[in-house]
Amino acid sequence: MDLARPDLRPDPSLSRDEMEALQREIAAAATFDDDHALDPSAIAVDEAASLADGLPPARDDAQERLGTGDDGGSADTTPDPDAPTVVGVDQAFLTDRGEDRPDAAVSAAVALRGGTVVEYASATTPLSIPYVPGLLAFREGEPILAALDALDAEPDLLVCDGSGRIHYREAGLATHVGVLRDVPSVGVAKRLLCGEPDESTGERPEGWRTPIRADDAVTTAEPGTVIGHAFQSRQYPNSKRVNPLYVSPGHRVSAATAVEFVAALCARYKLPEPTRLADAYADTVKRDAE
Protein backbone atom coordinates (compact mmCIF):
# COMPACT_ATOMS: atom_id res chain seq x y z
CA MET A 1 0.00 0.00 0.00
CA ASP A 2 1.23 3.49 -0.81
CA LEU A 3 2.01 5.56 2.26
CA ALA A 4 -0.12 8.61 2.96
CA ARG A 5 2.94 10.56 4.12
CA PRO A 6 6.10 9.04 2.62
CA ASP A 7 8.00 12.19 3.60
CA LEU A 8 7.60 11.15 7.26
CA ARG A 9 9.06 7.68 6.85
CA PRO A 10 11.34 6.70 9.81
CA ASP A 11 14.85 7.00 8.38
CA PRO A 12 17.36 5.35 10.76
CA SER A 13 20.27 7.20 9.11
CA LEU A 14 19.10 10.53 10.53
CA SER A 15 20.85 12.17 13.46
CA ARG A 16 19.08 12.16 16.82
CA ASP A 17 18.13 15.82 16.42
CA GLU A 18 16.70 15.08 12.96
CA MET A 19 14.75 12.10 14.30
CA GLU A 20 13.23 14.20 17.06
CA ALA A 21 12.36 16.95 14.57
CA LEU A 22 10.64 14.37 12.36
CA GLN A 23 8.66 13.12 15.35
CA ARG A 24 7.40 16.63 16.01
CA GLU A 25 6.18 16.70 12.41
CA ILE A 26 4.47 13.33 12.98
CA ALA A 27 2.72 14.67 16.08
CA ALA A 28 1.57 17.75 14.16
CA ALA A 29 0.18 15.53 11.38
CA ALA A 30 -1.57 13.13 13.78
CA THR A 31 -5.24 13.40 14.73
CA PHE A 32 -5.93 12.56 18.37
CA ASP A 33 -9.70 12.77 17.92
CA ASP A 34 -12.09 10.12 16.67
CA ASP A 35 -12.07 10.02 12.87
CA HIS A 36 -13.51 6.58 12.13
CA ALA A 37 -16.79 4.66 12.06
CA LEU A 38 -15.77 1.98 14.56
CA ASP A 39 -17.69 0.98 17.66
CA PRO A 40 -16.02 -1.03 20.45
CA SER A 41 -18.83 -3.60 20.34
CA ALA A 42 -18.13 -4.25 16.64
CA ILE A 43 -14.53 -5.29 17.29
CA ALA A 44 -15.03 -7.02 20.65
CA VAL A 45 -13.39 -10.41 21.19
CA ASP A 46 -15.62 -12.61 23.31
CA GLU A 47 -13.31 -15.59 23.63
CA ALA A 48 -9.53 -15.68 23.42
CA ALA A 49 -7.86 -18.27 21.22
CA SER A 50 -6.13 -21.14 22.96
CA LEU A 51 -2.45 -21.40 22.06
CA ALA A 52 -1.97 -24.76 23.74
CA ASP A 53 -1.78 -26.50 20.35
CA GLY A 54 -0.27 -23.62 18.42
CA LEU A 55 -1.74 -20.66 16.62
CA PRO A 56 -5.36 -20.83 15.44
CA PRO A 57 -5.78 -21.30 11.68
CA ALA A 58 -6.69 -18.31 9.54
CA ARG A 59 -10.29 -18.45 8.33
CA ASP A 60 -11.21 -16.40 5.32
CA ASP A 61 -14.67 -15.26 4.31
CA ALA A 62 -14.93 -17.87 1.53
CA GLN A 63 -14.55 -20.88 3.83
CA GLU A 64 -17.60 -22.91 4.62
CA ARG A 65 -19.13 -22.59 8.04
CA LEU A 66 -17.76 -25.28 10.32
CA GLY A 67 -20.02 -27.85 11.91
CA THR A 68 -19.13 -30.45 14.51
CA GLY A 69 -15.61 -31.71 13.84
CA ASP A 70 -13.27 -34.33 15.21
CA ASP A 71 -12.64 -32.19 18.27
CA GLY A 72 -16.34 -32.23 19.11
CA GLY A 73 -16.66 -28.50 18.60
CA SER A 74 -19.67 -26.95 16.96
CA ALA A 75 -18.78 -23.27 17.01
CA ASP A 76 -19.27 -21.17 13.90
CA THR A 77 -15.79 -19.78 13.26
CA THR A 78 -16.44 -18.16 9.89
CA PRO A 79 -15.62 -14.45 10.16
CA ASP A 80 -18.35 -11.93 9.51
CA PRO A 81 -17.38 -10.28 6.20
CA ASP A 82 -18.99 -7.03 7.35
CA ALA A 83 -17.07 -6.85 10.63
CA PRO A 84 -14.18 -4.38 10.90
CA THR A 85 -10.67 -5.76 10.41
CA VAL A 86 -8.38 -5.26 13.39
CA VAL A 87 -4.67 -5.87 12.84
CA GLY A 88 -2.25 -6.47 15.69
CA VAL A 89 1.50 -6.02 15.18
CA ASP A 90 4.41 -7.16 17.31
CA GLN A 91 8.03 -8.13 16.86
CA ALA A 92 10.69 -10.61 17.86
CA PHE A 93 14.41 -10.24 17.25
CA LEU A 94 17.21 -12.32 15.79
CA THR A 95 20.45 -11.19 17.44
CA ASP A 96 24.09 -12.23 17.83
CA ARG A 97 24.04 -14.11 14.51
CA GLY A 98 27.60 -13.45 13.40
CA GLU A 99 29.14 -11.07 10.90
CA ASP A 100 27.50 -12.62 7.85
CA ARG A 101 24.00 -12.55 9.38
CA PRO A 102 23.08 -9.10 10.76
CA ASP A 103 20.65 -8.64 13.61
CA ALA A 104 17.10 -8.65 12.31
CA ALA A 105 13.55 -7.86 13.33
CA VAL A 106 10.83 -10.43 12.81
CA SER A 107 7.67 -8.37 12.36
CA ALA A 108 4.33 -10.10 12.67
CA ALA A 109 0.90 -8.84 11.63
CA VAL A 110 -2.29 -10.73 12.52
CA ALA A 111 -5.65 -9.66 11.08
CA LEU A 112 -8.86 -10.48 12.96
CA ARG A 113 -12.45 -10.01 11.91
CA GLY A 114 -15.23 -10.64 14.39
CA GLY A 115 -12.65 -12.07 16.78
CA THR A 116 -11.52 -14.66 14.22
CA VAL A 117 -8.08 -14.71 12.61
CA VAL A 118 -8.37 -14.12 8.87
CA GLU A 119 -4.71 -13.69 7.93
CA TYR A 120 -1.12 -13.88 9.14
CA ALA A 121 1.78 -12.03 7.54
CA SER A 122 5.38 -11.45 8.53
CA ALA A 123 8.58 -9.82 7.36
CA THR A 124 12.18 -10.30 8.49
CA THR A 125 14.32 -7.23 7.94
CA PRO A 126 17.78 -6.10 9.11
CA LEU A 127 18.09 -3.90 12.20
CA SER A 128 20.21 -0.85 11.53
CA ILE A 129 20.26 0.97 14.89
CA PRO A 130 20.07 -0.02 18.55
CA TYR A 131 17.07 0.61 20.79
CA VAL A 132 16.88 4.20 22.07
CA PRO A 133 13.98 5.18 24.37
CA GLY A 134 11.63 7.49 22.50
CA LEU A 135 13.03 6.59 19.07
CA LEU A 136 11.57 3.09 18.73
CA ALA A 137 9.90 3.81 15.37
CA PHE A 138 13.29 4.42 13.73
CA ARG A 139 14.38 0.91 14.74
CA GLU A 140 11.09 -0.98 14.30
CA GLY A 141 8.91 1.18 12.06
CA GLU A 142 10.21 -0.03 8.69
CA PRO A 143 10.01 -3.72 9.69
CA ILE A 144 6.39 -3.20 10.78
CA LEU A 145 5.56 -1.45 7.52
CA ALA A 146 7.04 -4.43 5.66
CA ALA A 147 4.77 -6.85 7.56
CA LEU A 148 1.72 -4.68 6.89
CA ASP A 149 2.62 -4.57 3.19
CA ALA A 150 2.63 -8.37 3.20
CA LEU A 151 -1.00 -8.45 4.38
CA ASP A 152 -3.82 -8.69 1.88
CA ALA A 153 -6.28 -7.42 4.48
CA GLU A 154 -6.60 -3.67 4.96
CA PRO A 155 -6.86 -2.72 8.64
CA ASP A 156 -9.76 -0.65 9.93
CA LEU A 157 -7.86 -0.43 13.22
CA LEU A 158 -4.19 -1.02 13.94
CA VAL A 159 -3.13 -2.14 17.44
CA CYS A 160 0.59 -1.76 18.11
CA ASP A 161 2.78 -3.17 20.85
CA GLY A 162 4.20 0.19 21.87
CA SER A 163 3.19 3.74 22.71
CA GLY A 164 1.18 6.20 20.70
CA ARG A 165 0.59 9.65 22.16
CA ILE A 166 2.18 8.64 25.49
CA HIS A 167 5.56 9.75 24.20
CA TYR A 168 8.01 12.61 24.74
CA ARG A 169 6.94 14.20 21.45
CA GLU A 170 3.48 12.54 21.14
CA ALA A 171 4.87 10.42 18.32
CA GLY A 172 5.34 6.87 19.50
CA LEU A 173 5.38 3.83 17.25
CA ALA A 174 1.57 3.62 16.95
CA THR A 175 1.36 7.28 15.98
CA HIS A 176 4.21 7.10 13.47
CA VAL A 177 2.83 4.02 11.70
CA GLY A 178 -0.76 5.26 11.93
CA VAL A 179 0.09 8.58 10.28
CA LEU A 180 2.20 6.92 7.57
CA ARG A 181 -0.66 4.55 6.67
CA ASP A 182 -3.43 7.04 7.59
CA VAL A 183 -5.25 4.33 9.54
CA PRO A 184 -6.85 4.56 13.00
CA SER A 185 -4.29 3.20 15.44
CA VAL A 186 -3.81 2.53 19.14
CA GLY A 187 -0.64 1.98 21.16
CA VAL A 188 -0.56 -0.56 23.99
CA ALA A 189 2.57 -0.45 26.15
CA LYS A 190 3.51 -2.49 29.19
CA ARG A 191 5.54 0.32 30.77
CA LEU A 192 4.89 4.03 31.13
CA LEU A 193 7.31 6.04 29.00
CA CYS A 194 6.27 9.47 30.28
CA GLY A 195 3.29 11.34 31.69
CA GLU A 196 1.62 11.12 35.09
CA PRO A 197 -1.40 9.00 36.07
CA ASP A 198 -4.19 10.70 37.97
CA GLU A 199 -4.16 7.88 40.53
CA SER A 200 -1.75 5.26 41.79
CA THR A 201 -1.72 2.27 39.43
CA GLY A 202 -0.81 -0.40 41.99
CA GLU A 203 -3.08 -3.33 42.86
CA ARG A 204 -6.09 -2.17 40.88
CA PRO A 205 -9.08 -4.40 40.00
CA GLU A 206 -9.80 -5.66 36.51
CA GLY A 207 -11.48 -3.00 34.37
CA TRP A 208 -10.03 -0.05 36.33
CA ARG A 209 -8.56 2.86 34.40
CA THR A 210 -7.19 6.33 35.05
CA PRO A 211 -6.03 9.13 32.73
CA ILE A 212 -2.35 9.71 31.97
CA ARG A 213 -1.61 13.41 31.67
CA ALA A 214 1.28 15.14 29.95
CA ASP A 215 4.06 16.21 32.30
CA ASP A 216 7.23 18.21 31.71
CA ALA A 217 8.78 15.27 29.82
CA VAL A 218 6.18 15.71 27.05
CA THR A 219 7.52 18.64 25.06
CA THR A 220 4.73 19.01 22.49
CA ALA A 221 1.60 19.11 24.69
CA GLU A 222 0.30 21.44 27.37
CA PRO A 223 0.91 20.03 30.86
CA GLY A 224 -2.19 18.24 32.09
CA THR A 225 -3.36 17.17 28.63
CA VAL A 226 -4.80 13.65 28.70
CA ILE A 227 -2.51 11.63 26.44
CA GLY A 228 -3.74 8.13 27.33
CA HIS A 229 -4.88 5.86 30.12
CA ALA A 230 -3.55 3.26 32.50
CA PHE A 231 -5.89 0.29 32.09
CA GLN A 232 -6.08 -2.80 34.28
CA SER A 233 -7.05 -5.43 31.73
CA ARG A 234 -6.71 -8.43 34.02
CA GLN A 235 -6.15 -9.11 37.68
CA TYR A 236 -5.90 -12.04 40.09
CA PRO A 237 -8.71 -11.94 42.68
CA ASN A 238 -6.58 -12.91 45.67
CA SER A 239 -3.25 -11.31 44.76
CA LYS A 240 -3.42 -8.09 42.73
CA ARG A 241 0.03 -8.31 41.17
CA VAL A 242 -0.71 -7.78 37.47
CA ASN A 243 0.46 -4.36 36.29
CA PRO A 244 -1.78 -2.24 34.07
CA LEU A 245 -1.35 -1.54 30.39
CA TYR A 246 -0.66 1.97 29.16
CA VAL A 247 -3.03 2.70 26.30
CA SER A 248 -2.79 5.75 24.07
CA PRO A 249 -4.21 6.95 20.77
CA GLY A 250 -1.95 6.59 17.77
CA HIS A 251 -3.85 8.36 14.99
CA ARG A 252 -7.52 9.16 14.28
CA VAL A 253 -8.60 7.85 17.70
CA SER A 254 -9.26 9.77 20.92
CA ALA A 255 -7.72 8.82 24.26
CA ALA A 256 -11.14 7.88 25.63
CA THR A 257 -12.01 5.65 22.68
CA ALA A 258 -8.55 4.03 22.56
CA VAL A 259 -9.02 2.52 26.01
CA GLU A 260 -12.55 1.36 25.11
CA PHE A 261 -11.14 -0.42 22.04
CA VAL A 262 -8.49 -2.19 24.11
CA ALA A 263 -11.02 -3.18 26.76
CA ALA A 264 -13.19 -4.72 24.02
CA LEU A 265 -10.23 -6.63 22.56
CA CYS A 266 -8.98 -8.15 25.82
CA ALA A 267 -10.46 -11.56 26.57
CA ARG A 268 -9.20 -13.26 29.76
CA TYR A 269 -5.61 -12.24 29.07
CA LYS A 270 -3.64 -9.10 29.90
CA LEU A 271 -2.87 -8.23 26.29
CA PRO A 272 -5.51 -7.44 23.67
CA GLU A 273 -6.09 -10.42 21.43
CA PRO A 274 -4.57 -8.92 18.23
CA THR A 275 -1.19 -8.21 19.84
CA ARG A 276 -1.28 -11.38 21.95
CA LEU A 277 -1.56 -13.42 18.75
CA ALA A 278 0.99 -11.24 16.94
CA ASP A 279 3.45 -11.85 19.77
CA ALA A 280 2.96 -15.61 19.50
CA TYR A 281 3.22 -15.52 15.71
CA ALA A 282 6.42 -13.45 15.83
CA ASP A 283 7.96 -16.05 18.15
CA THR A 284 6.90 -18.85 15.78
CA VAL A 285 8.48 -17.14 12.76
CA LYS A 286 11.61 -16.44 14.80
CA ARG A 287 11.98 -20.10 15.81
CA ASP A 288 11.63 -21.17 12.18
CA ALA A 289 14.31 -18.67 11.14
CA GLU A 290 16.89 -19.66 13.74
ABEGO torsion letter per residue (X at the ends): XBBABAAABBBAABBAAAAAAAAAAAAAABBABBBBABBAAAABBABBBBAAAEBBBBBBAABBBBBBBAAGBABBABBBAABBBBBBBBBBBBBGAEAABBBBBBBBBBBBBGGBBABBBBBBBBBABBBBBGAAAAAAAAAAAAAAAABABBBABBBBBEBBABBAAGBBAAAAAAAAAGBBBBBBBABBABEBBABBABGBBBGBBBBBBBBAABAABBBGBBAEBBBBABBBAABBABBBBBBBBABGBBAAAAAAAAAAABBGBABBAAAAAAAAAAAAAAAAAX
